[in-house]
Structure formats: C-alpha cells, structure tokens
Amino acid sequence: MPDSPAPTPGAPVLVGGEPGTFPHSVLAERHPAIIRQVRDAFPYGPAVRRALDALLESCTDGVIEPLPADAPDRDHWHAWGLGEYTGRSWFEVPWLWAESYFYRRLLEATGYFTPGPWQGIDPFRPSKLAELDSTETEEELAALDDLTTRPPDERAEALLHGSLWGNRADLGFRLSADAGTAGPGTGAEAPRTPVAPALVADDSAALWALLPPGGAGTLCLVADNAGRELIPDLLLLAHLLDAGRVARAVLHLKPQPYYVSDATTADLLDALRRLAAAPGAARAYGRRLWEALSDGTLTVRAHPFSAGPLPYAAMPGDLRAEFAGYTLTVLKGDLNYRRLVGDRLWPPTTSFADVTAHFPGPVAALRTLKSDVITGLDAATEAALDAAEGQRWRTSGTHALIQVREK
C-alpha cells in the first residue's frame, strides 16, 4: 500500500493506541460524540439507529469491519488498504486511515449510499446550516463593507488571513474541545494572545510572489470546512480573480460528507446563497462568484481521493497530473496538511520543502494547528512555543501557519 515519505527514526506514523495522546482522544471520545450528535440530528428509524449503535460499539470496543459487497466505493477502499486492516482494532492502524474510515462507516450507517429515504442526506447538514445562520457569520459578512475601501494589497492580505483563521470554524474540532480534549482553543472563539507567536510560520511573501498582479495562471484551492470557513475561502478566490492575480481558479471539494464539516458541492451552494442573501459587499462577492462559476473562470472538482485515507504522496496519476498544471495549489486546513506532509510525528524543524517534494507543483498550506503534525519551524520558534505552552500549541487551534514550497 502506498505511504507517505520514507519514515525516519524521529517520525513515526501517528496511531491512536496510546491513552492520553491526541489521536487516542479523537478515536475514544470525539468519534462516539459525533455518532451521538448524528443520531439526535434526524428522526432516523430503528434500522439506522441500530446501525449507529453498532458503529459506536465497533469504534470503541470492536474491530474494523469490511464494507458491504455492493458498496459503490468498495474497490477504492480495498486499494486504500481495507483488506489489510479488516479485523484489526481502530486504535492500532494509522490514525489518518482510522479517522477516514470512521466517516465512511458513519455514512453507511445512516443510509447515505443505500437506495431509500436517507440516500444522499448529509448527516452533518443541521450543524453546517446553523453555523451559516449564526450571528458570528453575520458580523463577519458585515465587516466586508469596510474592507472594500482599503487598498488592493491590504485587502488581499486581510482576505488571506481571513481564510487562514477561518479554519477555526471546525465542527468536529469543536466537539472535542467542548469535551475538554482539544486544549484551550475552540472553533467558536477568537484566538487568545499566547506568549509565543500566533503565526508560527509565515511564507505569505512567497505566496504573493507566485500570484503577482496581472498573473495569467490558475490557482487551485483545496477546501477544508464548510460554513464560516468556506465563505472566507470563496472571498479570497473572488478577490484574486477580480484583482487579476489569477486568470482562473479551481476549487476542490469533498465528494461526500466527511470529517463533520468538510465542504461538499451542496455546502458551496449553501454558502453562495448565504452571500446572496446578505446586504452590501457580501452580496456583491456572491454575485461575482456565481458569475465566475457560470462562465468557467471558477470551476469545481470533487475527486474520490479527497475523501480517502492516504497522504498526497500516494495520490493517483490523474490527480497528480492535474495539480502539476496549476500555478499554485493552496491546501486548507489541518487534515490537508496531515495528508500533504505525511501523518507522522515529525521533529518540528523538519524541512517543509523536503516532506512536500513529492507534490507535483508549487504548493502552499494555510492551516490552524489542531493535531500533532508540524514541520518547517525554526528552532527558536519551537522553543518559544514549548516554553509557553508545553505541547498544547500543536492541538489547541490557537496557532496557525502559512507555508509555501515554490518549486
């Protein structure tokens, strides 16, 4: 089975078997909380409720089970290692794989793939819509009116940071934060002011150098979460198109509901409707994005690998060829970062360029830190973070990074 860059003695693959670690808390606490949330979100009938109860038992005390013989993506999952991991504990296989397969089994339990009344129904949709309708979203959209009066470069920088810190709006992360397992930060609150820097790496100058005014290239943005994160991502794309920094943009979304709040095409439409219903500059941005989608200057992709359990080093050939053709690919969020560098406990000073050398073109990561995986820090920054917060800075969601590999 393909894997991420070759391991080093200091970079073991993350697994969830050790109590007290962040991966263990996700498998043992977050996943059961998500099952209960989904169970309460819809008036599912007895069959679905039994399936959810069985998944709850399986993911806490049981073993990984195969997909049904008629599952539409069964071949994909066997190519991704399902045969190797069937019958093993969720806590002893790679954490990235276990998390991804959990969400696939959750969709199976709710009837997402099965002909019937629940086919195609996103089990996380109520939470996503509630976030779009929140007061926080309304306030953020109102702030766009002031932003339109600023110079283009200042506006671009503000929208870049809006997209970066929008990654705090993560419903799955918020569940574990509420349960006390994710450190002091949550997706629902503004980042606190730590002693160590909030932005632990900042390659924004290199990012802008790849997207100069008058640029004729294509930017690809691989989205992470829906709702309050997807909206600032869309605003950034609209600005880059309007400012002439790119001629075209491509937005990669998930092909199915995933990781609670990951963005699908349905979530994109909800975000566009939310912008269209807002007053002022937000509505204008929504109209601009709708036009871009209609005339093809903004296109949408949803590749099966985007909801898969492997790192980008193992991406299929068609996706590799696609990424190779872009001026820059921007990967949003913690999960995409884990898949980009490999879901390993790298020493923080490991070169970001080295662990992303497999990626077929210039690549940037915009990410708030919600897992132990980190690369590309200088030794002084790592020391300041450790001194201020121990290891909690890795998972609290109160720090962020902008990292770029230009070639």
N, C-alpha and C positions, 0 to 999 in steps of 0.2 A: 504494500500500500504506500503511495507517495507520502512524503512527510516534508516538514519544513527544513530550513538549512541545517547542515550537519551539526549534531549536538556537540557541546564542549563540556568539560567536567563541571563548569560553573553554570550550565544552562540546561537543567533537567526539564523534561516536558511536565507541565502542570497537571496534576491529578487531584482528585478530591478526597483521598483516603485519610488524610491526617486531620483529626479533630483540632479545632482552634484555628485552622487556616481559612482564608477567604474562599477558596474553591469548595471546601467542605461545607461552609455555611450556606453557599448557594444551593448545593445539592440537598442538604439536610433540612434547610429552613426556607429558602426562597421558593424552591420548586413546590413544596407542599402548600405554601401560602398562595402561590399562583393557581394551583388546582382548586383550592377553596374559593378563590376570587371568581374564577371562571364558572364554577358550579353555582354560585349565587347570582351571576350576572344575567342568566337566562332561565326561563321556565322549562329546562330540559326535562324530558320524560324519564321514566325508570331505566330504560336501556342505557341512555347516555350517562345517567347518574351512576349506574353500576360500573360502567366503563371508566369513569373518572375515579371512582373509589378504588378500582383495581389498579389504575395507574399510580395512585397515591401509595398504595401498598407496595407496588413494584419498585418505585423510585426511592423508597425509604428502606425497605427490608428485603426486596426481591432482587431479581436479575434482569438483564436486558433481554427482551423478547423480540422475535422476528416480526416483520410486517406481514400482513395478510398476503396470500398468494396473488390476489388481484390488485394489490396496491399500485397506483399509476406510476410511482417513482421507485418501485422495488429494485429495479436494475441499477438506478443511480446509487441507492444506499448500499447495495452489495458491492458496487465498485468503490464505495467510500469506506468499506471495512465492516459492514454489518455482520457478515459471516464470521469474521474473526472475533467479534465482541459479543455475539449472542451467547447467553448463558453466563456471562460474567457480571459481577456487581457493577452498578453505576459508579461506585467510588474507586474502582481500580483501573478504569480505562481513561484515556486522555480527557481532561476536563472539557476542552473545546468540543470534542466529539460527544461527550455525555450531555452537555447542555443542548447542543443542536438536536440530538435525537430525542431528548425530552420534549422539545416543542413539536417535533414531528409526531410523536406518540400522542401528545395532547390534542392535536388536530384530528388524529384518528379516533380518539375517544369521543370527541364532540360531533362526529359525523361529517366533518368538513369535506372529505373525499368521497363519501358514500351517497349514492342517489337517495334523495329523500328531503324532508323539510329543512334540515340543517346543513345541507350541502352548500358549500361556498360562504357560510356565515362566519365572519371573523369573531372569534370568542373574546377578543380584546376590544372590540369596537366601542362598547359603552365608555370605557375609560378614556379611549382616544378622543371621542366626541366631547366628553366632559372637560378635557383639557383645552380643546379648541374653544369651548364656550366660557372659559374661565375669565375672571377679572384680570388675571396676570396677562393673558393673551390680549385682551382689550387694551390694556395700558401699553403693552409693547407696540401694538399697531398704531396707537395714537402718537407715540414718540417718533414715528416716521415723518410726521409733518415737519418737525423741527429739522430732521436730518436732511431734507431736500434743500434747505437753504445753505448747506455747508459746501465748501469746495469739493470737486470730484475726488481728489486723493484722500481727503479727510473722510468723505462719505464711504469710500471703498474700504478704508481701514476700519471704520465703525461697523460696517456690514460684515467684514471678515471676522471681527471679534464677536459680533452677534451670532454668527454661525458657529464659531468655536464654543462659546459659553452656552449656546442653546443646547449643547449636548448634555447639560444638566437635566434637561426635561426628559427623563428616562423613567418610565412607569415601573419597570422591573426593578431597577435600582432603588426606586423609592419604596417599594415593598420591603426590601431587606433593610433599608435604612429605618423604616418605621419599626421593624422588629429588633433594631439595635445591632445589626450585624454588619453594617457598611460604614462604620465610622461616623464622624460628626456631621458630615455634609449630606444633604439630600437633594433630589432634583427639584424640590419645591422652594428652596430658599436661595438667596443670593450668596455667593462665595464669601466666606469670612475673610478677614485680613490676617493671614498667618505671618509668623516671623520670617519664614523662608518665602521665596518668591512664589506668587500665584502662577505665573507663566514660567515654567521650568525650562523651556527651550523655545526660542523664537527665531525661526528662519523666514519670517514674513518678507524680508527684503528679497530673499532668493525667490520666493513665490511670485512677488510682483515683477521681478526681472523676467520671469518666464511668461508673464501676461502683460506686456507693455501696451500703452495706448497705441491704437492703430494696428493691433495684432490681428492676424488673419487665421489664427489657428482654432483648434477645437478643445474646449475644456470638458473633461468628464468629471462629474461629481458622483461618488458612490455614497448614497444617503445612508443614514443610520435610523434615527427615530422619526416617528410621525409627529403631528401636532405642533407644539411650541418649538420643536427643533427643526422640523421640515420647513416651516414658514421662513425663518431666517436663512436657511439654505436657498430657498427659492428667491428671496430678496437679493441675495448675493449674486445668483445667476442672472437675474434681471438686470442688475446694475452692470455686471461685466459685459453683457450684450449691449446695453444702451451706451456705455462708455466706450465701446469699440475696443475693449481689451481682448475680446474673442469674437470670432465670426459665427461660431456655432457652439452649442453646449449639449451635452448628453447627461441625462440623469438616470443612474442605476437605482432601481428599487427592488424590494424583495418580491419573489413570485407568489408568495403566500404569507399569511400571518406568521410572525416569528419573533422570538425574544420579547414578547408582550407588546412592545410599542414600535417595532421596526416598521418602516414605511413601505406600504404597497401602493399600487396604482389607485386603488379606492381611496387611500389616505391622501394621495396627491389631489384627487378631485375634491375631497372634503376641505383641504387647505385652500384650494383655489376658490371654492365657494365662500369660505370664511373671509378671504381677502375681498372678494367681490361685494360682500355684504357690509364691509367696513367703510367708514367715510374717509375722505381726504386722500393722502398719498397711498395708503394701503390699497384702496380700490384701484388706483392708477397702476400700481405694481401688479395687481391681479389681472387687470386688463392686458397689460404688456405681456405677462406670462402666457395668458390664453392665446394671444396673437402669435407668440413665438412657437407654441405647440402646434398651432394651426398651420403656420407657414413652414414648419420644419427646421427653423433655426434652433429650436429646443426639441430634442427627441427623448423618448423614454425607453429604457431597457429593463428587463426582468429575467435574468439568466438563472437557470436552475442551481448553478454553483453558488449563487448568492445566499441560498438557504441551506448550504451544505456544511459539513463538519470539518473540512480540511483547510489548511493555510493556503494563501495565494501562491505559494511556491508550487503547489500541486494543481493549479488551475488548468482546465482543458485548453487544447490548442486554439479553438475558435475565440475564446475569451482572451487568451494571450495575444492573438493577432489583433483583436480589437483595441486592447489597451496600448499596444505598440504604436498605433496610429494617432494617438492623441498628443496634443502639445503638452498637456499636464493632466494627470489623474489625481483628484483630491479624494482621499478616503476619510470619511467622517466617523468619529466615534470610537469607543473602546473596543468593541468586537472586531471592527475592521482593522484596528491597529494590531490586535492579537493575531489576526489572520495574516496581516502583512509581514510582521517581523517573526512570526512563529510563536506559539503559545508556550513559551519557556521562561524559566526564571533566570533571564539574562542578568549578568552584572550590569548595573545601570549605565556604566561608562562604555559598554559595548557600542561599536560604531553603528549608527543608524544606516549609513550608506552600505556597510558590509552586509547587514542582515536583510537589506532590501535589494541587493544586487540582482536577485532573481527576477525582479519586476521589470516588465518589458517596456520601459519608457520612464520619463520623469514622473515622480510621484511625490505627493505631499500628504501628511497626516494632520488632521485637525481633531484634537481629542482632549476631553477631560478625563482625568485618571480615575478609573473605577475598578482596576484589577492590578495584580502584582507585576504584570509585564511592563517593562520600561527599557528603553535603550537611548543612546545618544546624549546622555547628560555629561557635563563636565564634573570632575571630582569635587570641586568646591561647592557646586550646587547640590550634589548628592549629600555631602557632609552637612550642609546647612539644613537640608530637609530632615535628615536623620536626627540631627541635634534638636530641632524644633519639635518634631512630631513622632520620633521613632519610625516605625514602618507604616503608620496610618496614612501618610501622604499618598501612598500608592493607590489606595482604595476609597478615599473619602469623597472624591468628586469635587474637592476644593482647589485642585491644581489642574493646569492644562498645558498643552504644548502645541506648537506649530513646527513641524519638522519637514524638511524638503531634501530629496535627492535629485539633483538636477539632470544627471545623465545616467 
